[in-house]
Amino acid sequence: MLSYKYYDTPEGHDVFKKTIVTGKYAALVGLGTATADVLMYSHPKGFFNTGFRYAYFIGPLVGMATAFTVTANYAHNIRGKDDKINYFLGGVASGAVFGAWQRSLSIGVPTAVLLGVVAITKKMSIEDNWSLFPGFNPASKSIKSVKHDWTLVKDLDELKTWTKGKR
């Protein structure tokens, strides 16, 4: 489950796993956003208030990711089609959660439409095999990458003059 990616299975399958994947990314974004808020803006006093600020950001963002994933995948299952409308519906659901979080219809409706259009763009990039961010490959230099050399200076074999077991 740790190595599962969203597009490992077709749309409409493994909805729970896909929800975990999108929720994980949303929680990471929420963690960063909440940390920035706590350190630079709200300055809450005490453990409870700080935890509340973290929950204020992480909860709705995970809810938005969950709304997108569940709506897009179940729309695929109900409609029986794998097209852009499913992603648009997922984006609209995500924007509705955002509007409820902000308690504003005038913020929620444009956000729902905007996230629906962004979701259609993502679906088009998957169908037509192009990247939203060309040249960006996050897995190439991540902490999990075995091929990444974390040393500051490469070892030079000719400088190794010691022998094993003798001083």
C-alpha positions as CSV (number, residue, x, y, z in Angstrom):
1,M,0.0,0.0,0.0
2,L,2.9,2.3,0.6
3,S,4.1,2.0,-3.0
4,Y,0.7,2.4,-4.6
5,K,0.2,5.3,-7.0
6,Y,-3.1,6.8,-8.0
7,Y,-2.9,5.7,-11.6
8,D,-1.7,2.1,-10.9
9,T,-5.2,0.9,-11.4
10,P,-8.0,2.1,-13.8
11,E,-10.5,4.7,-12.8
12,G,-13.3,3.3,-10.6
13,H,-11.1,0.6,-9.1
14,D,-9.4,0.6,-5.7
15,V,-11.2,3.8,-4.5
16,F,-10.1,3.3,-0.9
17,K,-6.4,3.1,-1.9
18,K,-6.7,6.1,-4.2
19,T,-8.4,8.0,-1.3
20,I,-5.4,7.2,0.9
21,V,-3.0,8.4,-1.7
22,T,-4.7,11.7,-2.3
23,G,-5.4,12.2,1.4
24,K,-1.7,11.7,2.1
25,Y,-0.7,14.5,-0.3
26,A,-3.4,16.8,1.0
27,A,-2.3,16.1,4.6
28,L,1.3,17.0,3.7
29,V,0.2,20.3,2.0
30,G,-2.0,21.0,5.1
31,L,0.9,20.3,7.4
32,G,3.1,22.8,5.6
33,T,0.3,25.4,5.3
34,A,-0.6,25.0,9.0
35,T,3.0,25.3,10.1
36,A,3.4,28.5,8.1
37,D,0.2,29.8,9.7
38,V,1.2,28.9,13.2
39,L,4.7,30.3,12.9
40,M,4.1,33.4,10.8
41,Y,0.5,34.5,11.2
42,S,-1.8,33.2,14.0
43,H,0.8,32.6,16.7
44,P,-1.5,30.4,18.9
45,K,-0.8,30.1,22.6
46,G,-0.8,26.6,24.0
47,F,-0.8,23.1,22.8
48,F,-4.6,22.9,22.2
49,N,-4.8,26.1,20.2
50,T,-1.8,25.0,18.1
51,G,-3.4,21.6,17.4
52,F,-6.7,23.3,16.5
53,R,-4.9,25.5,13.9
54,Y,-3.3,22.4,12.4
55,A,-6.7,20.6,12.3
56,Y,-8.2,23.7,10.8
57,F,-6.0,23.4,7.7
58,I,-5.4,19.6,7.4
59,G,-9.0,18.5,7.9
60,P,-10.6,20.4,5.1
61,L,-7.7,19.8,2.7
62,V,-8.0,16.0,3.3
63,G,-11.8,16.4,2.9
64,M,-11.3,18.1,-0.4
65,A,-9.0,15.3,-1.7
66,T,-11.4,12.7,-0.5
67,A,-14.3,14.4,-2.1
68,F,-12.5,14.6,-5.4
69,T,-11.3,11.0,-5.4
70,V,-14.6,9.4,-4.3
71,T,-16.7,11.6,-6.6
72,A,-14.5,11.1,-9.7
73,N,-14.3,7.3,-9.2
74,Y,-17.9,6.7,-8.3
75,A,-19.0,8.9,-11.2
76,H,-17.0,6.6,-13.4
77,N,-18.7,3.6,-11.9
78,I,-22.2,5.0,-12.2
79,R,-21.8,6.5,-15.7
80,G,-19.7,3.7,-17.1
81,K,-17.5,6.2,-18.9
82,D,-13.9,7.2,-18.4
83,D,-14.0,10.9,-19.5
84,K,-13.3,14.4,-18.3
85,I,-16.8,14.9,-16.9
86,N,-15.9,12.5,-14.0
87,Y,-12.9,14.7,-13.1
88,F,-14.9,17.9,-13.4
89,L,-17.5,16.5,-11.0
90,G,-14.7,15.5,-8.6
91,G,-13.3,19.1,-8.9
92,V,-16.7,20.6,-8.2
93,A,-17.1,18.4,-5.1
94,S,-13.7,19.4,-3.9
95,G,-14.6,23.1,-4.4
96,A,-17.9,22.6,-2.6
97,V,-15.9,21.3,0.4
98,F,-13.7,24.4,0.2
99,G,-16.7,26.7,0.1
100,A,-18.2,25.0,3.1
101,W,-14.9,25.4,4.9
102,Q,-14.8,29.1,4.2
103,R,-18.6,29.3,4.9
104,S,-19.1,31.3,1.8
105,L,-21.2,30.5,-1.3
106,S,-19.5,33.4,-3.2
107,I,-16.1,31.7,-2.7
108,G,-17.3,28.1,-3.0
109,V,-19.0,28.4,-6.5
110,P,-16.0,30.0,-8.3
111,T,-13.6,27.6,-6.6
112,A,-15.7,24.6,-7.5
113,V,-15.7,25.7,-11.2
114,L,-12.0,26.5,-11.1
115,L,-11.1,23.1,-9.5
116,G,-13.3,21.4,-12.0
117,V,-11.4,23.0,-14.9
118,V,-8.1,22.1,-13.2
119,A,-9.2,18.5,-12.9
120,I,-10.2,18.4,-16.6
121,T,-6.7,19.7,-17.4
122,K,-5.2,17.0,-15.3
123,K,-7.3,14.4,-17.0
124,M,-6.3,15.7,-20.4
125,S,-2.7,15.5,-19.5
126,I,-3.1,11.8,-18.5
127,E,-5.1,10.9,-21.6
128,D,-2.8,12.7,-24.0
129,N,0.5,11.8,-22.2
130,W,1.8,15.3,-21.5
131,S,2.9,16.8,-18.2
132,L,1.5,19.8,-16.4
133,F,5.0,20.7,-15.2
134,P,7.5,19.6,-17.9
135,G,10.9,18.6,-16.6
136,F,9.6,18.2,-13.0
137,N,10.3,14.6,-11.8
138,P,9.9,14.6,-8.0
139,A,11.0,11.0,-7.6
140,S,14.4,11.5,-9.1
141,K,15.9,13.3,-6.1
142,S,13.7,12.3,-3.3
143,I,14.8,10.8,0.0
144,K,13.6,7.4,-1.1
145,S,15.8,7.5,-4.2
146,V,18.5,4.9,-4.0
147,K,20.3,6.4,-7.0
148,H,20.8,9.8,-5.3
149,D,24.2,10.4,-3.9
150,W,23.9,12.3,-0.6
151,T,27.7,12.8,-0.1
152,L,29.2,16.2,-0.5
153,V,32.4,14.9,-2.2
154,K,32.9,11.7,-4.2
155,D,35.4,9.1,-3.0
156,L,38.5,8.9,-5.0
157,D,39.8,5.3,-5.1
158,E,43.4,6.4,-5.5
159,L,43.3,8.2,-2.1
160,K,42.3,5.1,-0.2
161,T,45.7,3.8,1.0
162,W,44.7,1.9,4.1
163,T,44.3,-1.9,4.2
164,K,41.5,-3.8,5.9
165,G,42.3,-5.0,9.4
166,K,45.8,-3.5,9.8
167,R,46.8,-0.1,11.1
